Amino acid sequence: MAWNFFKKSKKKDQDNNESNSLEKKINDALRNAQNDKQEAEKEIEKIKSWTTEVIIDTYADMFPNGHLTYYRERYKKNALENYEKIKIENEDKISRQEVEKCDKIVNGYLNQIALRESKLKLYAKIESEYLKTKQKLKQTKLQEINNDKLDAHEERLKKLDSDTGAYVDATSDTAELDELKREFELKEEYVKQLALLSDKYDTDSKENYNNATAFKEEIDRMTDDI
């Protein structure tokens, strides 16, 4: 009986180590997802600024004092939402080539913004899933503590009864831990897939401003699948 109890204690220690290791992995992954969200938010703001900048740069002569920094910053606040109006009202005042080039760049930037907004949704969903897994792991740990207390009483009772029969190990805790590990690994696959997609779609390509659209569609599918 002592040998069986020793085996059970050893198994419990192993489960605790695995549980702590999984918790660390979840915390690391959660932190990475949160950092990725923040980075995407910063990039969105930066690209929005570039978008308004190219509009003002192209149509600067059409704005009163459009070449002065103070006025440029004021005009930039509404330049994007008023872009179509600005273009229609002033496209005959600059060359067709400038109009088309500006339009191409603006749309390219908008595609990049839309891509990062999709990334934000994906990161938020992954973060949510990690938090759920973390909560389940916490509940499993609490259950293990309760089970340990009950096991201690059961062991005492067996000794009092002088029971020399085999001690049957409970496997439910291990099964729950294994399920949580599988659940976490599944979420990790989405992160790995995102990295592969980033390699596949070179979003910095200057030759194809619409490349981000295909990338965005892939990310949207991933978000729906989670």
trRosetta pair geometry for C-beta under 8 A, 3 or more apart (Angstrom, degrees):
i j d omega theta_ij theta_ji phi_ij phi_ji
1 4 5.6 -52 -152 35 36 112
1 5 6.4 36 150 -19 66 105
1 158 7.1 -176 -158 136 138 127
1 159 8.0 157 131 -87 150 74
1 163 7.3 119 -102 98 141 71
1 164 5.9 -112 -41 -136 116 51
1 165 7.9 55 -89 60 102 34
1 167 6.4 95 -145 -32 73 112
2 5 5.6 -54 -149 37 33 112
2 6 6.3 38 150 -23 65 104
3 6 5.6 -52 -150 33 32 113
3 7 6.5 33 151 -19 64 103
4 7 5.6 -51 -149 34 33 112
4 8 6.4 34 151 -20 65 105
4 166 6.2 160 -94 -157 151 61
4 167 3.9 143 136 34 137 110
5 8 5.6 -53 -149 36 34 113
5 9 6.4 35 152 -20 66 104
5 155 6.5 81 -115 -132 124 128
5 167 6.4 71 -64 19 64 166
6 9 5.7 -53 -148 35 31 111
6 10 6.3 32 153 -19 64 106
7 10 5.7 -54 -148 37 31 112
7 11 6.3 32 153 -19 65 107
7 169 7.5 -89 113 -67 104 129
8 11 5.6 -54 -148 37 31 112
8 12 6.3 33 151 -22 65 105
8 151 7.7 -166 152 -173 140 140
8 167 6.5 -67 -39 116 136 132
8 169 5.5 -174 -106 -105 93 98
9 12 5.5 -52 -147 34 32 113
9 13 6.5 35 152 -20 64 102
10 13 5.7 -51 -152 33 32 112
10 14 6.6 33 150 -19 63 104
11 14 5.6 -54 -152 35 34 113
11 15 6.4 35 151 -20 66 104
11 169 6.5 19 64 -145 163 144
11 174 7.7 -51 169 -67 109 130
12 15 5.6 -52 -148 36 33 112
12 16 6.4 36 152 -21 65 104
12 144 8.0 144 -151 -171 97 114
12 148 7.3 101 -154 -99 145 105
13 16 5.7 -53 -149 34 32 113
13 17 6.5 33 152 -20 64 104
14 17 5.8 -53 -151 34 32 111
14 18 6.4 30 152 -16 65 106
15 18 5.7 -56 -148 39 32 111
15 19 6.1 36 152 -23 66 107
15 144 7.4 -171 122 -129 128 142
15 173 6.1 52 -175 123 155 117
15 174 5.8 -101 -105 -89 122 80
15 177 6.1 -178 -156 -12 94 166
16 19 5.5 -52 -145 35 31 115
16 20 6.3 30 156 -17 65 105
16 144 7.8 160 -86 149 83 155
17 20 5.9 -55 -148 37 30 108
17 21 6.3 31 153 -19 64 108
18 21 5.6 -55 -147 37 31 113
18 22 6.2 32 154 -19 65 106
18 177 6.1 83 108 164 121 138
18 181 7.6 -43 168 -70 112 133
19 22 5.8 -54 -148 36 29 110
19 23 6.4 32 152 -22 63 105
19 137 6.8 152 -160 -166 88 103
19 140 7.3 -152 -128 105 123 118
19 141 6.2 132 173 -86 143 97
19 144 7.7 -82 -71 -9 166 163
19 177 5.9 -83 -82 -124 87 125
20 23 5.5 -50 -147 33 33 114
20 24 6.6 35 153 -20 64 102
21 24 5.8 -53 -153 33 32 111
21 25 6.6 31 150 -18 64 105
22 25 5.6 -54 -149 37 35 113
22 26 6.3 36 153 -20 67 104
22 137 6.4 -163 110 -121 117 141
22 177 7.2 -179 0 -165 158 90
22 180 6.5 81 166 115 153 113
22 181 5.8 -98 -107 -91 132 83
22 184 6.5 169 -160 6 100 163
23 26 5.7 -53 -147 36 31 112
23 27 6.3 31 154 -18 65 106
23 134 7.3 87 -136 -132 73 81
23 137 5.8 174 -87 140 86 149
24 27 5.8 -55 -147 37 30 110
24 28 6.3 31 154 -19 65 107
25 28 5.8 -54 -147 37 30 111
25 29 6.2 26 156 -16 65 109
25 184 6.6 87 108 162 120 145
26 29 5.8 -58 -145 40 29 109
26 30 6.0 32 155 -23 65 109
26 130 5.8 155 -165 -166 85 93
26 133 5.8 -150 -124 103 131 113
26 134 5.0 161 147 -82 141 89
26 137 6.8 -160 -3 3 162 154
26 184 6.0 -90 -83 -122 92 131
27 30 5.6 -52 -143 36 29 114
27 31 6.3 30 156 -20 63 106
27 134 7.5 95 -69 -110 66 127
28 31 5.8 -56 -150 36 28 111
28 32 6.4 29 151 -19 63 106
29 32 5.6 -53 -149 36 33 114
29 33 6.4 34 153 -20 66 104
29 130 5.6 -162 104 -117 106 137
29 184 7.5 154 26 -166 160 100
29 187 7.3 100 157 111 149 118
29 188 6.7 -87 -115 -91 144 88
29 191 7.2 -125 -149 -38 105 161
30 33 5.8 -53 -149 35 31 111
30 34 6.4 29 153 -16 64 107
30 127 6.4 88 -145 -138 72 72
30 130 4.4 -180 -85 132 87 143
30 131 6.8 101 -122 -64 126 67
30 134 6.8 9 -58 -47 145 139
31 34 5.8 -56 -148 38 31 111
31 35 6.3 32 153 -19 65 106
32 35 5.6 -54 -146 37 31 111
32 36 6.2 33 153 -21 65 105
32 191 7.6 54 110 -142 133 144
33 36 5.6 -52 -147 35 31 113
33 37 6.5 37 151 -23 62 102
33 123 5.2 161 -170 -164 81 83
33 126 4.9 -150 -125 102 136 110
33 127 4.4 -180 125 -75 134 83
33 130 6.3 179 14 2 151 147
33 191 7.8 -96 -79 -95 92 121
34 37 5.6 -48 -152 30 33 115
34 38 6.6 32 152 -16 63 104
34 123 7.9 148 -81 166 22 114
34 127 6.1 96 -67 -113 71 129
35 38 5.7 -55 -151 37 34 111
35 39 6.3 34 152 -20 67 106
36 39 5.6 -53 -146 36 32 113
36 40 6.3 34 154 -20 65 104
36 119 7.4 -114 156 162 105 110
36 123 4.9 -159 98 -116 109 137
37 40 5.8 -56 -150 35 29 110
37 41 6.4 30 152 -20 64 106
37 120 6.1 83 -139 -135 77 70
37 123 4.3 -174 -72 120 84 140
37 124 6.4 93 -108 -65 129 70
37 127 6.9 -12 -39 -40 138 142
38 41 5.6 -53 -149 34 33 113
38 42 6.5 33 153 -18 65 104
39 42 5.7 -54 -150 36 33 111
39 43 6.3 32 152 -19 65 107
40 43 5.6 -55 -146 37 32 112
40 44 6.4 38 153 -25 65 102
40 116 4.7 170 -163 -171 91 95
40 117 7.9 157 162 -74 118 25
40 119 4.8 -159 -117 98 143 118
40 120 4.9 -167 115 -70 141 80
40 123 6.6 -177 6 4 144 147
41 44 5.7 -50 -151 29 31 114
41 45 6.8 26 154 -13 62 104
41 120 6.8 89 -65 -104 75 122
42 45 6.0 -58 -154 38 32 108
42 46 6.2 31 151 -19 67 110
43 46 5.5 -55 -145 38 33 113
43 47 6.1 28 159 -16 68 107
43 116 5.3 -150 93 -123 116 155
44 47 6.1 -59 -145 39 26 105
44 48 6.3 30 154 -21 63 107
44 113 5.6 86 -139 -140 80 81
44 116 5.0 -162 -70 104 89 135
44 117 6.7 87 -106 -64 133 76
44 120 7.6 -6 -41 -46 140 132
45 48 5.7 -52 -146 34 30 114
45 49 6.5 33 153 -21 62 104
46 49 5.7 -55 -156 32 31 113
46 50 6.6 30 148 -17 64 104
47 50 5.4 -49 -148 36 39 114
47 51 6.3 45 150 -26 67 101
47 109 5.4 172 176 -164 99 94
47 112 5.3 -142 -148 102 156 119
47 113 5.3 -164 100 -72 131 86
47 116 7.3 151 19 12 144 145
48 51 5.5 -50 -149 31 33 115
48 52 6.6 26 156 -12 65 102
48 80 6.7 -49 -161 -51 86 159
48 109 7.9 141 -89 158 30 118
48 113 6.4 79 -66 -103 79 133
49 52 6.1 -56 -149 39 31 104
49 53 6.2 36 150 -26 63 110
49 76 7.3 27 -143 176 64 135
50 53 5.3 -57 -148 34 31 118
50 54 6.5 30 158 -21 67 101
50 109 6.0 -159 95 -124 105 138
51 54 6.3 -53 -152 30 28 104
51 55 6.9 28 150 -17 61 106
51 79 8.0 171 118 101 77 110
51 80 5.7 50 116 -97 118 115
51 106 5.8 87 -154 -135 91 71
51 109 4.2 179 -85 118 99 150
51 110 6.8 90 -119 -58 143 70
51 113 7.4 -27 -37 -38 145 133
52 55 5.6 -55 -154 35 37 115
52 56 6.3 32 152 -15 69 106
52 76 4.1 94 141 -157 132 84
52 77 7.7 75 -152 -35 156 14
52 79 4.2 118 -146 63 89 126
52 80 5.2 -72 -79 -41 89 94
53 56 5.9 -58 -148 40 31 106
53 57 6.0 33 154 -22 66 109
53 76 6.7 11 -71 -118 55 123
54 57 5.4 -50 -140 37 32 116
54 58 6.2 32 158 -21 64 107
54 102 6.1 167 149 -141 102 81
54 105 5.2 -122 175 112 163 134
54 106 6.3 -157 87 -70 126 78
54 109 7.4 174 20 -19 138 148
55 58 6.0 -60 -150 36 26 107
55 59 6.3 -22 168 23 64 110
55 76 8.0 138 64 -119 107 65
55 79 4.4 154 87 167 140 122
55 80 6.9 -170 -8 -77 154 53
55 83 5.7 -100 -115 -114 141 96
55 86 6.6 72 -176 90 114 155
55 102 6.9 103 -102 -175 49 119
55 106 6.5 64 -67 -92 93 124
56 59 6.7 -78 -134 59 24 78
56 60 5.8 59 162 -82 66 78
56 63 7.0 -28 -142 7 83 150
56 66 6.5 -171 -169 -168 87 101
56 72 5.4 101 169 -150 151 89
56 75 5.5 122 -107 101 117 123
56 76 5.8 -49 -38 -79 140 81
56 79 5.8 -72 -51 -105 89 156
57 60 6.0 -11 -144 -39 22 112
58 94 6.9 -180 171 82 83 175
58 98 6.0 155 -151 167 100 103
58 99 7.8 118 176 -97 132 40
58 101 8.0 180 -110 84 127 91
58 102 4.1 32 -94 -97 163 142
59 62 4.4 -36 175 30 92 123
59 63 6.7 87 122 -21 87 95
59 66 7.4 -111 116 -155 61 158
59 86 5.7 170 60 167 175 116
59 87 7.9 -119 -62 -85 141 50
59 90 5.3 85 -136 102 119 154
59 94 7.2 -117 -98 -17 65 140
59 102 7.9 84 -31 -148 88 168
60 63 6.2 -67 -157 36 37 103
60 66 3.8 166 -170 128 63 123
60 67 5.5 73 169 -69 128 71
60 72 7.6 -16 -122 -102 100 103
61 66 6.3 -117 -55 53 14 139
61 93 7.3 -149 91 140 115 124
61 94 7.8 140 45 -72 122 106
62 66 6.8 60 58 -46 48 157
62 86 7.3 133 99 -163 146 91
62 89 7.8 127 -171 105 142 100
62 90 4.5 -20 -101 -120 157 149
62 93 6.3 121 -80 80 109 152
63 66 3.3 109 69 -81 99 111
63 71 6.8 163 139 144 117 118
63 72 7.9 116 96 -97 149 56
63 75 5.2 -1 -143 -100 156 156
64 71 6.9 -118 98 -161 70 150
65 68 4.5 -30 172 23 97 122
65 70 7.9 -21 138 71 129 90
65 71 4.2 123 105 -8 106 164
66 71 6.3 -104 -95 111 28 122
66 72 6.5 82 -171 -85 52 78
66 75 6.7 5 -122 -8 81 165
67 72 7.4 9 -154 -58 10 114
68 71 4.8 64 74 21 97 106
68 72 6.6 -170 86 -17 43 90
69 72 5.5 -56 -141 34 29 115
69 73 6.4 28 162 -20 65 104
70 73 6.2 -60 -159 32 25 108
70 74 6.9 22 148 -15 61 107
71 74 5.5 -55 -153 36 39 114
71 75 6.2 35 152 -18 71 106
72 75 5.8 -59 -147 39 30 108
72 76 6.2 39 153 -31 65 105
73 76 5.6 -46 -145 24 31 118
73 77 7.5 47 154 -34 56 91
74 77 6.3 -44 -171 6 36 114
75 78 7.2 -83 -169 50 41 81
75 79 5.7 60 145 -63 77 106
76 79 5.2 -39 -134 0 35 125
78 81 5.7 -65 -162 51 66 103
78 82 5.2 40 145 -3 92 120
79 82 6.3 -80 -142 55 22 94
79 83 6.4 56 155 -75 63 78
79 86 7.0 1 -152 -26 70 159
80 83 5.6 -13 -154 -37 32 113
82 85 4.9 -57 -172 48 77 116
82 86 5.5 84 127 -30 90 101
83 86 5.6 -58 -146 37 30 112
83 87 6.1 28 158 -20 67 108
83 106 6.4 147 -161 -166 151 154
84 87 5.7 -55 -147 36 29 112
84 88 6.3 26 157 -17 65 108
85 88 6.0 -55 -144 37 29 108
85 89 6.1 17 162 -11 64 114
86 89 6.2 -66 -144 43 23 104
86 90 6.0 -25 172 21 62 119
87 90 6.8 -86 -137 54 17 83
87 91 5.3 36 173 -58 65 108
87 99 6.8 108 -155 -150 96 99
87 102 7.8 -174 -107 101 107 125
87 103 7.0 76 -129 -83 145 101
88 91 6.4 -24 -118 -3 18 114
90 93 4.8 -53 -167 30 74 120
90 94 6.9 36 146 1 91 99
91 94 7.0 -74 -153 48 36 85
91 96 7.9 51 172 -107 96 57
91 99 4.8 59 -145 -114 96 141
94 98 4.6 -75 146 76 120 139
94 99 6.2 148 86 -52 103 84
95 98 4.6 97 62 4 84 101
95 99 7.1 -147 98 -5 47 85
96 99 5.6 -53 -149 35 35 114
96 100 6.2 30 156 -16 68 108
97 100 6.0 -58 -145 39 27 107
97 101 6.1 25 157 -18 64 111
98 101 5.8 -56 -141 39 28 110
98 102 6.1 29 159 -18 64 109
99 102 6.0 -61 -151 38 25 109
99 103 6.2 24 154 -19 63 111
100 103 5.6 -55 -145 37 30 114
100 104 6.3 33 155 -22 64 106
101 104 5.7 -53 -148 34 30 112
101 105 6.5 26 155 -15 64 107
102 105 5.9 -59 -149 38 30 108
102 106 6.1 30 155 -19 67 108
103 106 5.8 -53 -143 36 28 111
103 107 6.3 24 159 -13 63 109
104 107 6.1 -59 -147 40 26 107
104 108 6.2 29 153 -22 62 109
104 209 6.0 142 170 18 85 162
105 108 5.5 -55 -148 36 31 115
105 109 6.3 31 155 -18 65 104
105 209 7.2 -129 -106 -120 35 149
106 109 5.8 -56 -151 37 30 110
106 110 6.4 31 151 -20 64 106
107 110 5.4 -51 -145 36 34 115
107 111 6.5 40 152 -23 64 101
107 209 6.7 87 93 129 86 131
107 210 7.7 -14 130 -81 108 86
108 111 5.7 -51 -153 31 32 113
108 112 6.7 31 149 -17 63 104
108 209 3.0 -75 -101 -167 117 118
108 210 7.1 -94 -105 -56 73 50
108 212 7.7 114 -165 14 63 121
109 112 5.5 -54 -152 35 36 113
109 113 6.4 38 149 -21 67 102
110 113 5.5 -49 -148 34 35 114
110 114 6.3 37 152 -19 65 103
111 114 5.7 -52 -147 37 32 111
111 115 6.4 39 150 -24 63 103
111 209 6.7 128 35 151 139 77
111 210 5.9 -162 -98 -126 168 49
111 211 8.0 117 132 55 141 46
111 212 4.2 136 139 68 102 119
111 213 5.4 -63 -148 -55 120 80
111 216 7.4 -131 -173 -19 77 137
112 115 5.5 -47 -149 30 33 117
112 116 6.6 26 155 -13 64 105
112 203 6.6 115 -118 177 94 114
112 212 5.1 -152 -84 -72 52 169
113 116 6.0 -61 -151 40 31 105
113 117 6.3 34 150 -22 66 106
114 117 5.5 -52 -146 34 33 114
114 118 6.6 36 152 -19 64 102
114 212 7.1 126 67 129 90 119
114 213 7.7 23 84 -101 131 64
114 216 5.6 5 120 -113 97 157
115 118 5.8 -58 -158 34 31 110
115 119 6.5 33 146 -20 65 104
115 203 6.6 175 128 -128 168 137
115 212 4.1 -92 -47 -177 139 111
115 213 7.8 -102 -69 -72 100 27
115 215 5.6 27 -132 91 123 112
115 216 4.5 -113 -102 -73 67 99
115 219 7.2 105 -158 20 69 146
116 119 5.1 -44 -146 33 41 118
116 120 6.5 52 150 -27 64 96
117 120 5.4 -42 -152 26 35 118
117 121 6.9 37 149 -17 61 99
118 121 5.7 -50 -155 33 37 112
118 122 6.5 36 148 -18 66 105
118 216 4.8 135 7 -149 156 83
118 219 4.5 110 134 99 121 127
118 220 5.4 -70 -145 -63 127 79
118 223 7.0 -131 -173 -21 83 141
119 122 5.5 -56 -149 38 35 112
119 123 6.1 33 155 -18 70 106
119 219 6.0 -57 -76 -163 60 156
120 123 5.9 -55 -144 38 28 108
120 124 6.2 29 155 -21 63 108
121 124 5.7 -55 -146 36 28 113
121 125 6.4 26 155 -18 64 107
121 220 7.9 32 76 -109 138 64
121 223 5.3 22 118 -129 108 152
122 125 5.8 -57 -149 36 30 108
122 126 6.3 28 154 -16 66 107
122 190 7.7 -160 -175 160 107 121
122 194 7.1 145 140 -96 147 134
122 219 5.4 -90 -43 -176 144 99
122 222 6.0 31 -124 96 125 112
122 223 4.7 -107 -89 -79 77 99
122 226 7.7 131 -144 -10 71 143
123 126 5.7 -55 -145 39 32 110
123 127 6.1 37 153 -23 65 106
124 127 5.6 -52 -147 35 29 115
124 128 6.4 33 152 -22 62 104
125 128 5.6 -50 -150 33 33 114
125 129 6.5 32 151 -18 64 104
125 223 5.6 132 13 -145 154 82
125 226 5.2 120 140 83 128 148
126 129 5.7 -54 -149 36 33 111
126 130 6.4 35 152 -20 66 104
126 187 6.1 129 -147 -169 85 106
126 190 6.2 -157 -99 95 116 133
126 191 6.8 104 -149 -67 151 92
126 226 6.9 -102 -76 -132 65 159
127 130 5.7 -54 -149 35 31 112
127 131 6.4 32 152 -20 64 106
128 131 5.7 -55 -151 35 31 113
128 132 6.6 33 150 -21 64 103
129 132 5.6 -49 -151 32 35 114
129 133 6.5 33 151 -17 65 104
129 187 5.1 176 115 -105 132 133
129 226 6.3 -104 -48 176 145 119
130 133 5.7 -55 -150 38 33 110
130 134 6.2 37 151 -22 66 106
130 184 7.7 66 -120 -125 71 83
130 187 6.4 167 -70 146 76 162
131 134 5.5 -50 -145 35 32 115
131 135 6.4 34 153 -20 64 104
132 135 5.8 -55 -151 35 30 111
132 136 6.4 31 151 -19 64 105
133 136 5.6 -53 -149 36 33 112
133 137 6.4 36 152 -21 65 104
133 180 6.1 127 -161 -158 92 89
133 183 5.4 179 -108 113 114 120
133 184 5.4 126 -176 -78 157 85
133 187 7.1 -114 -25 -3 147 147
134 137 5.7 -53 -150 34 31 112
134 138 6.5 35 150 -22 63 103
135 138 5.5 -50 -150 32 34 115
135 139 6.5 33 151 -18 65 103
136 139 5.7 -54 -150 36 33 111
136 140 6.3 37 150 -22 65 104
136 180 5.8 -174 108 -106 119 113
136 183 7.7 19 63 69 153 160
137 140 5.5 -51 -148 34 33 115
137 141 6.4 36 152 -21 64 102
137 180 5.5 119 -79 -168 86 155
138 141 5.7 -53 -152 33 31 112
138 142 6.6 31 151 -18 64 104
139 142 5.6 -52 -150 36 34 112
139 143 6.3 36 150 -20 65 105
140 143 5.6 -55 -150 36 32 113
140 144 6.4 37 150 -24 65 103
140 173 6.9 122 -175 -147 97 76
140 176 5.0 179 -121 126 123 130
140 177 6.4 145 164 -74 152 71
140 180 6.7 -94 -17 -35 157 147
141 144 5.5 -50 -150 31 33 115
141 145 6.7 37 151 -22 64 99
142 145 5.6 -48 -154 30 35 113
142 146 6.7 33 149 -15 64 103
143 146 5.6 -54 -152 38 35 111
143 147 6.1 37 149 -21 67 106
143 173 7.1 -175 105 -103 106 93
143 176 7.7 21 70 61 144 169
144 147 5.4 -53 -144 38 32 113
144 148 6.3 40 153 -26 65 101
144 173 5.3 84 -96 -132 95 135
145 148 5.7 -49 -151 29 30 114
145 149 6.8 31 151 -18 61 102
146 149 5.8 -53 -156 32 34 112
146 150 6.5 29 150 -14 66 106
147 150 5.6 -57 -149 41 35 109
147 151 6.0 40 151 -25 68 106
147 170 6.7 -126 -170 76 134 158
147 173 6.4 -132 45 -58 165 127
148 151 5.5 -52 -144 35 30 114
148 152 6.5 36 154 -25 63 101
149 152 5.8 -50 -154 28 30 113
149 153 6.9 26 150 -12 62 103
150 153 5.8 -55 -154 38 37 109
150 154 6.1 38 149 -21 69 107
151 154 5.4 -54 -144 38 33 114
151 155 6.1 37 154 -24 66 104
151 170 7.7 -116 -86 6 117 127
152 155 5.7 -52 -149 33 29 113
152 156 6.6 31 151 -19 61 104
153 156 5.7 -53 -151 35 34 113
153 157 6.3 34 152 -20 65 106
154 157 5.6 -55 -150 36 31 113
154 158 6.4 34 151 -22 65 104
155 158 5.7 -51 -149 32 32 112
155 159 6.6 31 152 -18 63 103
156 159 5.8 -57 -154 35 32 110
156 160 6.4 32 150 -19 66 105
157 160 5.5 -52 -149 35 34 112
157 161 6.3 22 155 -10 66 109
158 161 5.8 -62 -146 45 30 104
158 163 4.4 -80 -160 47 81 120
158 167 7.4 26 -148 -97 173 103
159 162 7.2 28 -177 -76 35 39
159 163 7.8 -74 -59 33 21 80
170 173 6.5 67 114 2 105 97
171 174 5.3 -58 -164 45 64 113
171 175 5.7 68 139 -28 85 104
172 175 5.6 -57 -148 36 33 113
172 176 6.3 32 156 -19 67 105
173 176 5.8 -57 -151 35 30 109
173 177 6.3 29 152 -18 65 107
174 177 5.6 -55 -147 37 32 112
174 178 6.2 35 154 -20 66 105
175 178 5.7 -53 -148 36 30 112
175 179 6.4 32 152 -21 63 105
176 179 5.6 -53 -150 34 32 113
176 180 6.5 32 151 -19 64 104
177 180 5.7 -54 -150 36 33 111
177 181 6.4 36 150 -21 65 104
178 181 5.5 -51 -149 33 33 114
178 182 6.5 33 152 -18 65 103
179 182 5.7 -52 -150 36 33 111
179 183 6.3 36 150 -22 64 106
180 183 5.4 -51 -146 35 33 115
180 184 6.3 34 154 -19 65 104
181 184 5.8 -54 -148 37 30 110
181 185 6.2 30 154 -19 64 108
182 185 5.7 -54 -144 38 31 112
182 186 6.5 38 153 -26 63 102
183 186 5.8 -51 -155 27 29 114
183 187 7.0 26 150 -14 61 102
184 187 5.8 -56 -156 36 36 109
184 188 6.4 38 147 -22 67 106
185 188 5.3 -51 -148 34 36 118
185 189 6.8 49 150 -30 63 95
186 189 5.7 -44 -160 19 35 116
186 190 7.6 36 146 -17 59 95
187 190 5.8 -47 -164 25 43 112
187 191 7.1 41 143 -15 67 101
187 226 7.6 59 -116 -139 77 110
188 191 5.5 -51 -155 34 43 114
188 192 6.4 43 148 -19 70 103
189 192 5.5 -52 -147 38 35 111
189 193 6.1 39 152 -23 66 105
190 193 5.5 -51 -145 35 32 114
190 194 6.5 38 152 -24 63 101
190 222 5.9 128 -150 -174 101 115
190 225 7.8 177 -104 86 116 111
190 226 6.2 22 -91 -87 160 109
191 194 5.7 -49 -152 30 32 114
191 195 6.8 34 149 -19 62 102
192 195 5.6 -52 -155 33 36 113
192 196 6.6 36 148 -18 66 104
193 196 5.6 -52 -151 36 36 113
193 197 6.4 37 150 -20 66 104
193 222 6.5 174 103 -113 131 132
194 197 5.6 -52 -148 36 33 112
194 198 6.5 39 150 -25 64 102
194 219 7.2 57 -119 -110 94 92
194 222 7.0 131 -74 163 87 174
195 198 5.6 -49 -151 29 33 115
195 199 6.9 32 150 -16 62 101
196 199 5.8 -54 -156 34 35 110
196 200 6.4 34 148 -21 67 107
197 200 5.3 -53 -145 36 37 114
197 201 6.1 -2 167 13 72 105
197 215 6.3 127 161 -143 108 85
197 218 5.3 177 -136 120 138 144
197 219 7.1 162 124 -65 161 80
198 201 6.8 -68 -135 56 23 81
198 203 7.7 -52 -146 -5 69 111
200 215 7.9 163 86 -101 94 91
201 211 5.8 159 -166 160 95 102
201 212 7.3 116 160 -103 131 40
201 214 6.4 -174 -107 87 131 100
201 215 3.9 -167 104 -79 170 113
201 218 7.6 -174 -22 24 139 142
202 205 4.6 92 101 -46 103 100
202 211 6.8 -25 72 151 62 158
203 211 6.2 -167 -112 100 47 112
203 212 5.3 63 -134 -88 99 90
203 215 6.2 -47 -79 4 105 167
205 208 5.0 6 113 44 130 86
205 211 5.2 64 49 -3 126 158
206 209 7.9 9 -158 -69 36 74
208 211 4.3 87 108 -47 110 102
209 212 7.9 -36 165 10 47 100
210 213 5.0 -16 178 3 80 121
210 214 7.9 78 136 -13 78 87
211 214 6.4 -53 -169 32 47 105
211 215 6.7 42 142 -14 72 110
212 215 5.3 -60 -151 43 43 116
212 216 5.9 50 151 -28 74 103
213 216 5.7 -51 -149 32 29 113
213 217 6.7 31 152 -20 62 103
214 217 5.7 -51 -152 31 34 113
214 218 6.7 36 150 -19 63 103
215 218 5.8 -55 -156 33 34 113
215 219 6.5 30 150 -16 67 107
216 219 5.7 -58 -149 38 33 110
216 220 6.2 37 153 -23 67 105
217 220 5.6 -50 -145 34 31 114
217 221 6.6 34 153 -20 62 102
218 221 5.8 -55 -156 33 31 112
218 222 6.6 32 148 -19 64 104
219 222 5.5 -51 -151 34 36 114
219 223 6.4 39 151 -22 67 102
220 223 5.6 -50 -148 33 33 113
220 224 6.5 32 153 -18 64 105
221 224 5.8 -56 -150 37 32 111
221 225 6.3 32 152 -23 65 109
222 225 5.6 -60 -149 34 31 113
222 226 6.8 38 155 -32 65 98
223 226 6.2 -46 -154 16 31 112
